């Protein structure tokens, strides 16, 4: 059914928009703003972050040669420290093997009946020396190197005499290890070490400059060539 308003125009009820319609119209821009503002802020923040990343990448690229040079210098420093450490150890443990061998050879007794078959020179540190001295070896001697040797002799007395030559020398010490007799040949084989004593440096006491000078002794005869008094 269709309703027709037959009232004159001035008597007709004017229809007015409701409050919900105004609220709907007002809600549209608020909704649009709520959506667009975070998007704009996010896009702006992302742009700033991209700029910072690009700046950092540029700085990293500029510092790359410096970083490589620093790494190379660090590696060279480590290698030099290792080389210096090895050189220091070699310098501190430096031994004059030629002098030790010459001194040992000079003490070999002639006609002792002993033949040296092998010989090895090695350094002896303070800890090892202390352990040997506690066992009565190298007592009172500052042994810094050892000459390990094996040899053979015609008799037991020949071995004793050979080692005693070094034991009685203040520049050496003896660490006797073992001796065996060969029943077939009658020879004695022995194993011992001869310690090389490091001489202690002696310092001279300087003369006192304030000490009075000593007058020279007077001659026994009379002065001026005169006759002596009896």
C-alpha positions in Angstrom: 0.0 0.0 0.0 1.3 3.4 -1.0 0.6 6.3 1.3 0.1 9.7 -0.3 0.4 12.9 1.8 -2.4 15.2 0.5 -1.7 18.0 3.0 -0.6 21.3 1.6 3.1 22.0 1.5 3.1 24.2 4.6 1.4 21.5 6.7 3.6 18.7 5.7 6.1 17.4 8.4 9.6 18.1 7.3 11.9 15.0 7.8 15.3 16.0 9.4 18.5 14.0 9.4 19.0 12.0 12.6 22.0 12.2 14.9 23.3 8.8 13.8 23.7 10.1 10.3 25.9 13.0 11.6 27.8 10.5 13.7 28.4 8.4 10.7 29.6 11.3 8.7 32.0 12.3 11.5 33.2 8.8 12.0 34.5 8.5 8.4 37.4 11.0 8.6 38.3 9.7 12.1 38.6 6.2 10.8 40.6 7.3 7.8 42.9 9.3 10.1 43.3 6.3 12.4 44.4 4.2 9.5 46.5 6.6 7.7 48.4 8.3 10.6 50.1 5.0 11.8 50.9 4.1 8.2 52.5 7.5 7.6 54.4 7.3 10.9 55.6 3.7 10.1 56.6 4.7 6.6 58.5 7.8 8.0 60.2 5.6 10.6 61.1 3.0 8.0 62.6 5.7 5.8 64.7 7.1 8.7 65.9 3.6 9.5 66.8 3.0 5.9 68.8 6.2 5.9 70.6 5.2 9.1 71.4 1.8 7.6 72.7 3.4 4.4 74.8 5.7 6.5 76.2 2.9 8.6 76.9 0.8 5.6 78.8 3.7 4.1 80.8 4.2 7.3 81.6 0.4 7.4 82.7 0.5 3.8 84.9 3.5 4.5 86.4 1.8 7.6 86.9 -1.6 5.9 90.5 -0.8 4.7 91.4 0.5 8.2 89.9 -2.7 9.7 92.0 -4.9 7.4 95.1 -2.9 8.2 94.4 -3.3 11.9 93.9 -7.0 11.6 97.1 -7.3 9.6 99.0 -5.3 12.2 97.5 -7.4 15.0 98.6 -10.6 13.2 102.1 -9.3 12.7 102.3 -8.2 16.4 101.3 -11.7 17.5 103.9 -13.3 15.2 106.6 -10.9 16.4 105.8 -11.6 20.0 106.1 -15.4 19.3 109.4 -14.9 17.5 110.7 -12.6 20.4 109.6 -15.2 22.9 111.5 -17.9 21.1 114.6 -15.7 20.7 114.5 -14.8 24.4 114.3 -18.5 25.4 117.2 -19.3 23.1 119.2 -16.4 24.4 118.5 -17.4 28.1 119.3 -21.0 27.4 122.3 -20.3 25.2 125.2 -22.7 25.9 128.6 -22.8 24.4 128.7 -26.4 23.3 132.1 -26.1 21.6 133.7 -24.7 24.8 132.2 -27.5 26.8 133.4 -30.1 24.4 136.9 -28.7 24.3 137.0 -28.5 28.1 135.7 -32.1 28.4 138.2 -33.4 25.9 141.1 -31.6 27.6 140.4 -33.6 30.8 140.3 -37.0 29.2 143.1 -39.0 30.8 145.6 -40.5 28.4 146.0 -44.2 28.4 143.0 -44.7 30.7 141.8 -47.8 28.9 138.3 -46.1 28.4 136.7 -45.6 25.0 133.8 -43.1 24.8 131.2 -44.4 22.4 128.5 -41.7 22.4 128.1 -38.3 23.9 125.2 -35.8 24.2 125.3 -32.3 25.7 122.1 -30.9 27.2 121.1 -28.0 29.5 120.3 -28.6 33.2 117.8 -26.2 34.8 117.8 -25.2 38.4 114.9 -27.4 39.4 116.6 -30.6 38.0 119.9 -29.6 39.6 118.1 -29.2 43.0 116.6 -32.7 42.6 120.0 -34.2 41.8 121.7 -32.4 44.7 119.1 -33.7 47.1 120.2 -37.2 46.0 123.9 -36.4 46.6 124.8 -35.7 43.0 126.7 -32.5 42.1 126.7 -31.5 45.7 128.0 -27.9 46.1 128.5 -27.4 42.4 126.5 -25.1 40.1 126.1 -27.4 37.2 124.3 -25.8 34.3 124.9 -28.4 31.5 125.3 -32.2 31.4 127.4 -34.4 29.1 125.6 -37.7 28.8 128.0 -40.4 27.7 128.3 -44.1 27.2 131.6 -45.9 26.9 133.5 -49.1 27.4 136.6 -50.0 29.5 138.9 -52.9 30.0 138.3 -53.0 33.7 136.1 -51.6 36.5 139.1 -49.7 37.9 139.5 -48.0 34.5 136.0 -46.7 34.7 136.5 -45.5 38.3 139.7 -43.7 37.3 138.1 -42.1 34.3 135.2 -40.7 36.2 137.3 -39.7 39.2 139.3 -37.4 36.9 136.2 -35.3 36.4 135.0 -35.6 39.9 138.2 -34.2 41.3 138.0 -31.2 38.9 136.1 -28.2 40.4 134.9 -27.4 36.9 133.0 -30.7 36.5 130.8 -33.1 38.4 130.0 -36.8 37.9 126.6 -38.5 37.9 127.3 -42.2 37.6 124.4 -44.2 36.3 125.2 -47.8 35.5 127.9 -50.2 34.5 127.7 -53.7 33.1 130.3 -56.4 32.4 130.3 -58.4 29.2 131.0 -62.0 30.0 132.2 -62.9 26.5 134.6 -60.0 25.9 135.4 -59.1 29.5 134.7 -55.4 28.7 132.8 -53.1 30.9 130.2 -50.8 29.5 129.0 -47.8 31.5 126.7 -44.9 31.4 127.3 -41.6 33.2 126.9 -37.9 33.0 129.6 -35.3 33.5 128.2 -32.0 34.7 129.7 -28.7 33.5 130.0 -26.2 36.4 129.1 -22.6 35.6 131.8 -20.4 37.2 130.5 -17.8 39.6 131.4 -14.3 38.5 133.7 -12.7 41.1 133.5 -9.0 41.6 136.5 -7.0 42.8 136.1 -4.7 45.7 136.9 -1.2 44.5 139.6 0.7 46.4 138.4 3.3 48.9 139.4 6.7 47.5 139.4 8.1 51.1 141.9 5.6 52.4 145.4 7.0 53.2 148.1 6.2 50.7 150.7 3.7 51.9 154.2 5.1 51.9 156.8 3.1 50.0 159.3 1.1 52.1 162.6 2.8 52.9 165.8 1.4 51.4 168.0 -0.7 53.6 171.1 1.3 52.9 171.9 4.9 54.0 170.6 7.8 51.9 172.8 9.6 49.4 174.9 6.5 48.8 176.7 6.9 52.3 178.0 4.0 54.3 175.6 1.8 56.1 175.5 1.7 59.9 176.4 -1.6 61.4 
